[in-house]
Amino acid sequence: MYTFIAGAAIKENVPFPVNCNCGGVITIMPPMQEDKVVCPKCEATIKMIVIEGDSGYIIGQDFNGEPTPTLLPVQGSSSKPINLLTQAERNEILKKVKENIKGSKNE
């Protein structure tokens, strides 16, 4: 598995959790020594990809018929976790993404 990590979280030198899909939690103690961790609950290996700054979310694509944008978490981010966003908040973020995609296609 893969997960995105906020680069800002590493620079702060404060421990932060990385959540596995199974519900397991791994505490990361900066500075990171490894780019992979093992979930203590399900033993899955998780590769951590550090994203510069604190973007909050990564925009991915969900292929259910036609490609539509979806939010992927950036762990260690100071942004509100995706699972705590209301549907209206998610829709607003994704609406802006769709507008940006349309705008870039028209250029």
C-alpha positions as a printed NumPy array, in Angstrom:
array([[  0.   ,   0.   ,   0.   ],
       [  0.917,   3.636,  -0.384],
       [  0.113,   6.729,   1.635],
       [  0.956,  10.399,   1.283],
       [  2.715,  12.247,   4.111],
       [  2.779,  16.039,   4.589],
       [  6.379,  17.235,   4.411],
       [  5.487,  19.951,   6.922],
       [  4.707,  17.268,   9.524],
       [  8.214,  15.88 ,   9.227],
       [  9.811,  19.321,   9.546],
       [  7.85 ,  20.044,  12.743],
       [  9.629,  17.154,  14.532],
       [  6.378,  16.182,  16.278],
       [  5.129,  12.565,  16.24 ],
       [  2.057,  11.987,  14.049],
       [ -0.136,   8.971,  13.243],
       [ -0.292,   7.097,   9.957],
       [ -3.579,   5.248,   9.589],
       [ -3.78 ,   1.911,   7.783],
       [ -6.867,   0.9  ,   5.797],
       [ -7.534,  -1.846,   8.391],
       [ -7.798,   0.679,  11.228],
       [ -4.297,   0.111,  12.557],
       [ -2.215,   3.143,  13.528],
       [  1.544,   3.614,  13.232],
       [  3.149,   6.554,  15.063],
       [  5.824,   8.278,  12.994],
       [  8.646,   9.854,  14.956],
       [ 10.418,  12.498,  12.822],
       [ 12.94 ,  12.564,  11.387],
       [ 11.768,   9.632,   9.276],
       [ 14.426,   6.952,   8.993],
       [ 12.524,   4.706,   6.574],
       [ 10.141,   5.227,   3.674],
       [  8.104,   2.132,   4.607],
       [  6.296,   1.057,   7.767],
       [  4.491,  -2.134,   8.758],
       [  0.991,  -1.989,  10.243],
       [  0.976,  -3.651,  13.676],
       [ -2.624,  -4.814,  13.171],
       [ -2.663,  -6.421,   9.698],
       [  1.097,  -6.492,   8.952],
       [  0.654,  -4.677,   5.623],
       [  3.685,  -2.78 ,   4.346],
       [  2.879,   0.874,   3.696],
       [  5.188,   2.964,   1.507],
       [  5.152,   6.608,   2.566],
       [  5.397,   9.24 ,  -0.151],
       [  6.328,  12.664,   1.223],
       [  4.501,  15.596,  -0.379],
       [  6.122,  19.01 ,   0.008],
       [  4.349,  21.374,   2.385],
       [  0.895,  20.689,   3.829],
       [ -1.539,  20.263,   0.954],
       [ -4.222,  18.57 ,   3.051],
       [ -5.469,  16.337,   0.26 ],
       [ -4.354,  14.783,  -3.007],
       [ -6.817,  14.63 ,  -5.874],
       [ -7.114,  11.153,  -7.341],
       [ -9.47 ,   9.567,  -9.848],
       [-12.294,   7.188,  -9.03 ],
       [-13.178,   4.954, -11.978],
       [-16.863,   4.072, -11.56 ],
       [-17.995,   4.278, -15.166],
       [-16.339,   7.586, -15.986],
       [-13.296,   9.12 , -14.292],
       [-14.289,  11.511, -11.51 ],
       [-12.008,  13.206,  -8.979],
       [-11.819,  11.876,  -5.436],
       [ -9.989,  13.072,  -2.316],
       [ -7.055,  11.099,  -0.943],
       [ -5.678,  11.931,   2.518],
       [ -2.276,  13.452,   3.197],
       [ -1.336,  12.045,   6.588],
       [  0.259,  14.341,   9.119],
       [ -1.562,  17.287,   7.511],
       [ -3.064,  20.047,   9.627],
       [ -6.165,  20.015,   7.374],
       [ -9.416,  18.466,   8.536],
       [ -9.268,  14.673,   7.963],
       [-11.338,  13.472,   5.001],
       [-13.512,  11.261,   7.222],
       [-14.513,  14.361,   9.247],
       [-15.465,  16.478,   6.212],
       [-19.168,  16.915,   5.62 ],
       [-20.505,  15.872,   2.24 ],
       [-21.001,  19.573,   1.438],
       [-17.33 ,  20.306,   2.24 ],
       [-16.174,  17.412,   0.046],
       [-18.458,  18.532,  -2.773],
       [-17.112,  22.098,  -2.58 ],
       [-13.471,  20.924,  -2.785],
       [-14.257,  18.579,  -5.69 ],
       [-16.281,  21.29 ,  -7.46 ],
       [-13.202,  23.544,  -7.433],
       [-11.077,  20.664,  -8.78 ],
       [-13.519,  20.046, -11.642],
       [-13.512,  23.78 , -12.473],
       [ -9.707,  23.809, -12.505],
       [ -9.629,  20.74 , -14.773],
       [-12.083,  22.359, -17.203],
       [-10.095,  25.598, -17.116],
       [ -6.804,  23.861, -17.889],
       [ -8.365,  21.957, -20.833],
       [ -9.601,  25.231, -22.351],
       [ -6.145,  26.846, -22.281]])
